[in-house]
């Protein structure tokens, strides 16, 4: 809490020193509220605090990725962050009178946007804001999943126009880990994450073999394990994987049979099936399957293509 309050920089150091941070939460909050009232905190100040809190606890939200594109023949324009903010806010205000928009600049030319949606007749709901993280001069924006799906077209329009793009689409990519999503779409996962064990030759790595085993079996096991390690490293690389919690596959296929007739053969609707893989760290889990002997190497491309394709939602249909 102290870190967040210091980052907010609204309360002075002397004011913070008067607060007992070891007391019960209700009393602590009351003391902080009194200090904020003393400093005449505004709605903008409170919104900025909320953005900072969300930046520190970004993993508490689920993030979607949107990709924008230029029109045919359109050149890249010079980008001005202040102009982007002004344009974005004007577009939302013009379409919806009751909306609160707040900004906070962040590292890597990113801006965090907090949007409290209202209606034509109701005030903005400050307790359920939506968040957008936009990296300037890139076609990508990351949004916290919102229950107000009806406002998504307006949000997309504001992002597209303010960033001087032509079109926007929602990618089939979602996670709680914003940094990993960013690494996937910017193709940074083999650079920004620290490499591990990359200098150790493959032959020197422990293969976990019993020294009392028959030498012929040891040779066969060692050769196969080295092959599995090599194939796994070629596919996943020798660096930590971006963090995703799941991958979902929807299958739609027509029933096929060499036998004539039957209820399923006459069915017009395709057969549907949904498979979902879940793990606290899915890509690292997939990477460990073949070396652990749980799956054959190489794994199916449907499992290994997730970072390269920038997807963890797949629809598989008949060709």
C-alpha positions as CSV (number, residue, x, y, z in Angstrom):
1,X,0.0,0.0,0.0
2,X,2.8,2.4,0.9
3,X,4.5,1.8,-2.5
4,X,1.2,2.6,-4.3
5,X,0.6,5.8,-2.3
6,X,4.2,7.0,-2.9
7,X,3.8,6.4,-6.6
8,X,0.5,8.3,-6.5
9,X,2.4,11.2,-5.0
10,X,-0.7,13.0,-3.9
11,X,-0.1,12.8,-0.1
12,X,3.1,14.3,1.2
13,X,5.8,12.4,3.0
14,X,4.9,14.1,6.2
15,X,1.2,13.1,5.9
16,X,2.1,9.5,5.2
17,X,4.3,9.4,8.3
18,X,1.3,10.3,10.4
19,X,-0.6,7.2,9.3
20,X,-0.4,4.0,11.3
21,X,-0.3,1.3,8.6
22,X,-0.4,-1.5,11.2
23,X,-4.0,-0.7,12.4
24,X,-7.1,-2.4,11.1
25,X,-7.9,-1.8,7.5
26,X,-11.2,0.1,8.2
27,X,-9.4,2.6,10.5
28,X,-6.5,2.9,8.1
29,X,-8.8,3.7,5.1
30,X,-10.6,6.3,7.3
31,X,-7.3,8.0,8.1
32,X,-6.3,8.1,4.4
33,X,-9.7,9.5,3.4
34,X,-9.4,12.3,5.9
35,X,-6.0,13.2,4.5
36,X,-7.4,13.1,0.9
37,X,-10.2,15.4,2.0
38,X,-7.7,17.7,3.6
39,X,-5.9,17.9,0.3
40,X,-9.2,18.4,-1.6
41,X,-8.8,15.3,-3.7
42,X,-10.8,15.4,-7.0
43,X,-12.3,12.6,-9.1
44,X,-9.2,12.8,-11.4
45,X,-6.9,12.2,-8.4
46,X,-8.9,9.1,-7.3
47,X,-9.0,7.8,-10.9
48,X,-5.2,8.2,-11.1
49,X,-4.8,6.2,-7.9
50,X,-7.1,3.5,-9.3
51,X,-4.9,3.3,-12.5
52,X,-1.7,2.9,-10.3
53,X,-3.4,0.2,-8.2
54,X,-4.4,-1.7,-11.4
55,X,-0.8,-1.3,-12.8
56,X,0.6,-3.0,-9.7
57,X,-2.1,-5.7,-9.7
58,X,-2.6,-6.2,-13.4
59,X,-2.8,-10.0,-13.0
60,X,-6.1,-9.6,-11.3
61,X,-7.8,-8.8,-14.6
62,X,-8.2,-10.7,-17.8
63,X,-6.8,-8.9,-20.9
64,X,-7.9,-9.1,-24.5
65,X,-5.8,-8.0,-27.5
66,X,-6.9,-5.8,-30.3
67,X,-5.0,-5.3,-33.6
68,X,-5.4,-2.3,-35.8
69,X,-4.3,-1.8,-39.4
70,X,-3.8,1.0,-41.9
71,X,-5.8,1.4,-45.1
72,X,-4.2,0.5,-48.5
73,X,-1.4,2.9,-49.3
74,X,-1.6,4.8,-46.0
75,X,1.7,6.0,-44.6
76,X,2.8,6.0,-41.0
77,X,2.0,9.4,-39.5
78,X,4.0,11.2,-36.9
79,X,2.5,10.3,-33.5
80,X,1.7,12.8,-30.8
81,X,0.6,11.3,-27.5
82,X,-1.2,14.4,-26.3
83,X,-3.1,14.6,-29.5
84,X,-4.0,10.9,-29.2
85,X,-5.4,11.5,-25.7
86,X,-7.4,14.6,-26.7
87,X,-8.9,12.8,-29.8
88,X,-9.7,9.6,-27.8
89,X,-11.5,11.5,-25.1
90,X,-13.4,13.8,-27.5
91,X,-14.7,10.8,-29.5
92,X,-16.1,9.0,-26.4
93,X,-17.5,12.3,-25.0
94,X,-19.2,13.1,-28.3
95,X,-20.9,9.7,-28.4
96,X,-21.6,9.3,-24.7
97,X,-22.0,12.3,-22.5
98,X,-21.7,10.4,-19.2
99,X,-18.2,8.9,-19.4
100,X,-15.1,9.6,-17.4
101,X,-11.7,9.1,-19.2
102,X,-8.3,9.3,-17.3
103,X,-4.8,8.7,-18.6
104,X,-1.4,7.8,-17.1
105,X,1.8,7.6,-19.1
106,X,3.9,4.5,-18.6
107,X,7.2,2.9,-19.7
108,X,7.9,2.0,-23.3
109,X,5.8,4.9,-24.7
110,X,2.6,3.2,-23.3
111,X,-0.4,5.0,-22.0
112,X,-2.9,3.5,-19.5
113,X,-6.5,4.6,-20.0
114,X,-9.2,4.2,-17.4
115,X,-12.8,4.5,-18.7
116,X,-15.8,4.7,-16.3
117,X,-18.8,4.1,-18.5
118,X,-22.2,5.7,-17.9
119,X,-25.4,5.8,-20.0
120,X,-27.3,8.6,-21.6
121,X,-29.2,9.0,-18.4
122,X,-27.0,7.5,-15.7
123,X,-23.7,8.7,-14.2
124,X,-20.4,6.8,-14.9
125,X,-19.9,3.7,-12.8
126,X,-16.6,4.5,-11.1
127,X,-16.6,1.0,-9.4
128,X,-16.5,-1.0,-12.7
129,X,-14.1,0.9,-15.0
130,X,-12.5,-0.6,-18.1
131,X,-8.8,-0.3,-18.8
132,X,-6.9,0.1,-22.1
133,X,-3.1,-0.1,-22.5
134,X,-1.9,1.4,-25.8
135,X,1.7,1.4,-27.0
136,X,2.2,4.4,-29.3
137,X,3.1,3.8,-32.9
138,X,2.1,0.2,-32.7
139,X,-1.1,-1.5,-34.0
140,X,-1.9,-3.2,-30.7
141,X,-4.1,-2.3,-27.7
142,X,-4.8,-4.4,-24.6
143,X,-8.1,-4.0,-22.9
144,X,-9.4,-5.5,-19.6
145,X,-12.4,-7.7,-20.3
146,X,-15.6,-5.7,-19.6
147,X,-19.1,-6.8,-18.9
148,X,-20.4,-3.8,-21.0
149,X,-20.0,-5.5,-24.4
150,X,-22.2,-2.9,-26.0
151,X,-19.5,-0.2,-25.6
152,X,-16.8,-2.2,-27.4
153,X,-17.6,-0.8,-30.9
154,X,-17.3,2.7,-29.5
155,X,-14.1,1.9,-27.8
156,X,-12.7,0.4,-31.0
157,X,-13.7,3.4,-33.0
158,X,-12.0,5.8,-30.5
159,X,-8.8,3.8,-30.6
160,X,-8.8,3.5,-34.4
161,X,-9.4,7.2,-35.1
162,X,-7.2,8.5,-32.3
163,X,-4.2,6.3,-33.3
164,X,-4.8,7.1,-37.0
165,X,-5.6,3.6,-38.1
166,X,-8.2,2.4,-40.5
167,X,-9.6,-0.9,-39.0
168,X,-9.5,-2.8,-35.7
169,X,-10.1,-6.5,-34.9
170,X,-10.1,-8.5,-31.7
171,X,-7.4,-11.2,-31.7
172,X,-8.0,-14.8,-30.5
173,X,-5.6,-14.2,-27.6
174,X,-6.4,-13.6,-23.9
175,X,-4.6,-13.9,-20.6
176,X,-4.2,-12.5,-17.1
177,X,-0.6,-11.8,-17.9
178,X,-0.3,-8.6,-19.7
179,X,3.5,-8.6,-20.1
180,X,3.3,-12.1,-21.7
181,X,0.6,-10.9,-24.2
182,X,2.8,-8.0,-25.1
183,X,5.8,-10.3,-25.5
184,X,3.8,-12.5,-27.9
185,X,2.4,-9.8,-30.2
186,X,5.7,-7.9,-30.3
187,X,7.6,-11.1,-30.8
188,X,9.8,-10.4,-27.8
189,X,9.5,-13.6,-25.9
190,X,12.9,-14.9,-27.0
191,X,14.6,-11.6,-26.1
192,X,13.0,-9.9,-23.1
193,X,12.8,-13.0,-20.9
194,X,16.1,-14.2,-19.4
195,X,17.6,-17.3,-21.0
196,X,18.4,-20.2,-18.7
197,X,21.0,-23.0,-19.1
198,X,21.6,-21.9,-22.7
199,X,25.5,-22.2,-22.3
200,X,25.4,-25.8,-21.1
201,X,26.0,-28.4,-23.9
202,X,23.2,-30.9,-24.4
203,X,25.6,-33.8,-23.6
204,X,26.5,-32.4,-20.2
205,X,22.9,-32.1,-19.0
206,X,21.7,-34.8,-16.5
207,X,19.5,-37.4,-18.2
208,X,18.6,-39.0,-14.9
209,X,19.8,-42.5,-15.8
210,X,20.4,-45.4,-13.4
211,X,24.2,-46.2,-13.5
212,X,23.4,-49.9,-12.7
213,X,21.3,-50.3,-15.9
214,X,22.5,-52.4,-18.9
215,X,24.9,-50.3,-21.0
216,X,22.9,-51.0,-24.2
217,X,19.7,-49.7,-22.6
218,X,21.5,-46.7,-21.3
219,X,22.8,-45.9,-24.8
220,X,19.3,-46.3,-26.3
221,X,17.7,-44.1,-23.6
222,X,20.4,-41.5,-23.8
223,X,20.1,-41.2,-27.6
224,X,16.3,-40.9,-27.4
225,X,16.4,-38.4,-24.6
226,X,19.0,-36.3,-26.5
227,X,16.7,-36.3,-29.5
228,X,13.7,-35.3,-27.4
229,X,15.7,-32.5,-25.8
230,X,16.9,-31.3,-29.2
231,X,13.5,-31.3,-30.8
232,X,11.9,-29.6,-27.8
233,X,14.6,-26.9,-27.9
234,X,14.2,-26.3,-31.6
235,X,10.4,-25.8,-31.1
236,X,10.3,-23.9,-27.8
237,X,13.7,-22.3,-27.7
238,X,15.9,-22.3,-24.6
239,X,14.2,-19.5,-22.8
240,X,11.2,-19.1,-20.5
241,X,7.9,-19.1,-22.3
242,X,5.3,-16.3,-22.2
243,X,2.7,-17.1,-19.5
244,X,-0.8,-18.2,-20.6
245,X,-3.3,-20.0,-18.5
246,X,-5.2,-21.9,-21.2
247,X,-5.7,-22.8,-24.9
248,X,-9.1,-23.6,-26.3
249,X,-9.9,-25.6,-29.5
250,X,-13.3,-25.7,-31.1
251,X,-13.8,-28.5,-33.7
252,X,-16.5,-28.5,-36.3
253,X,-16.7,-31.4,-38.7
254,X,-19.2,-33.2,-40.9
255,X,-19.8,-36.8,-40.1
256,X,-17.9,-39.0,-42.6
257,X,-18.6,-42.8,-43.2
258,X,-18.1,-45.3,-45.9
259,X,-21.4,-46.9,-44.9
260,X,-24.5,-45.6,-46.6
261,X,-27.4,-44.3,-44.6
262,X,-27.6,-43.8,-40.8
263,X,-28.8,-41.0,-38.7
264,X,-25.5,-39.1,-38.5
265,X,-24.9,-39.4,-42.3
266,X,-28.1,-37.4,-42.9
267,X,-27.2,-34.7,-40.4
268,X,-26.7,-31.3,-41.9
269,X,-25.3,-29.6,-38.8
270,X,-21.6,-30.3,-38.2
271,X,-20.5,-32.2,-35.1
272,X,-19.0,-29.9,-32.5
273,X,-16.4,-30.5,-29.8
274,X,-14.5,-28.2,-27.5
275,X,-11.2,-29.1,-25.9
276,X,-9.5,-26.8,-23.3
277,X,-6.0,-27.1,-21.9
278,X,-5.5,-25.3,-18.6
279,X,-2.4,-24.8,-16.5
280,X,-1.0,-22.0,-14.3
281,X,1.8,-21.8,-17.0
282,X,0.5,-23.6,-20.1
283,X,3.4,-23.1,-22.5
284,X,6.0,-24.3,-19.9
285,X,3.8,-27.3,-19.2
286,X,3.6,-28.2,-22.9
287,X,7.4,-27.7,-23.2
288,X,8.0,-30.2,-20.4
289,X,5.6,-33.0,-21.7
290,X,8.0,-34.7,-24.1
291,X,11.2,-34.6,-21.9
292,X,9.0,-36.0,-19.1
293,X,8.0,-38.9,-21.3
294,X,4.3,-38.0,-21.1
295,X,4.0,-37.2,-24.9
296,X,5.9,-38.0,-28.0
297,X,8.2,-35.4,-29.6
298,X,7.5,-33.3,-31.5
299,X,4.1,-32.2,-30.1
300,X,1.3,-31.3,-32.4
301,X,1.7,-28.0,-34.3
302,X,-1.7,-27.0,-32.8
303,X,-0.1,-26.9,-29.4
304,X,3.3,-25.5,-30.4
305,X,2.1,-22.7,-32.7
306,X,0.5,-20.6,-29.9
307,X,3.2,-17.9,-29.5
308,X,4.0,-17.7,-33.2
309,X,0.3,-17.4,-34.3
310,X,-0.5,-15.1,-31.4
311,X,-3.6,-17.2,-30.5
312,X,-4.9,-19.3,-27.7
313,X,-8.5,-19.6,-29.2
314,X,-8.6,-21.9,-32.2
315,X,-11.5,-23.0,-34.5
316,X,-10.8,-26.2,-36.5
317,X,-13.1,-26.8,-39.5
318,X,-13.1,-29.1,-42.5
319,X,-11.1,-27.9,-45.4
